[in-house]
């Protein structure tokens, strides 16, 4: 996989290219970036970004918030 920043008149874009299936998780903020953890890989990946999980199930993206104190 290759990530590339391409400048444009409106600022720019990030282009991700590659031969295999992949997912890009990007956070944008002016402070320290949140911790990102890959919980599951494969055809139905699951990623955790701080207190939220991102899961791809078939052709859907499911976002879930974790309750404080939950594991």
N, C-alpha and C positions, 0 to 999 in steps of 0.2 A: 504494500500500500504506500502511496505517496501523497503527502499533504503539501499544497502549494498556495501561497498568497498571490493573488493576481490583482494589481492596482487597476482602478477604473476611475471614471470621472466622478462617481458618487462615493468613492472611498476605496472599495475593493471587495473581493470575495475570496473565500477559501474553497479550493477545489480539491476533492479527494478522489483519487483514481487507483485502480488496482485490478488484478485478475480474479481474485477470490472474493467471496461475500465478506463484507465487513460493515461495522457500524461505527460512526464517529460520535462521541459525546463531547460537546464543547460547552464550557461555562464562560460567561462574560460578566466581569465585575471590576470594580476599581480597588477592591481589597484582596486579601489572600484568597486564592481559589479554594473551593470546598474539596474535601476528599472524595475521590471517585474510586469505587471498588467494583470489579467484575465478579458477579456472584455465579453466573452460569454462561457458558459459551455454547456454540453450536447453532442449530437452526432456530432455536427459541432463546436467545440470550437474555440475561437479566443483569442490570447494572444498578448500583446504589450510588446516589449523589446526596451526601449528608443524610437527611431524613426522608428521602424520596427514592422509590425504586422505579426503574424504567424497564418494562418487559415487552418483548416482541413475541406475540403469539400469532402464528400463521401470518395474516396480512394486517394485523392490528397492533398499535402501540398502546400499551396500558401503563398509566402513571398511577402510583399509589403512594400516599403519604404514610410514613411510619409514625405511630403514636409515641410520644415521649416516654422513655423507659421501657419500650418494647424491644424484644430481641428478634 
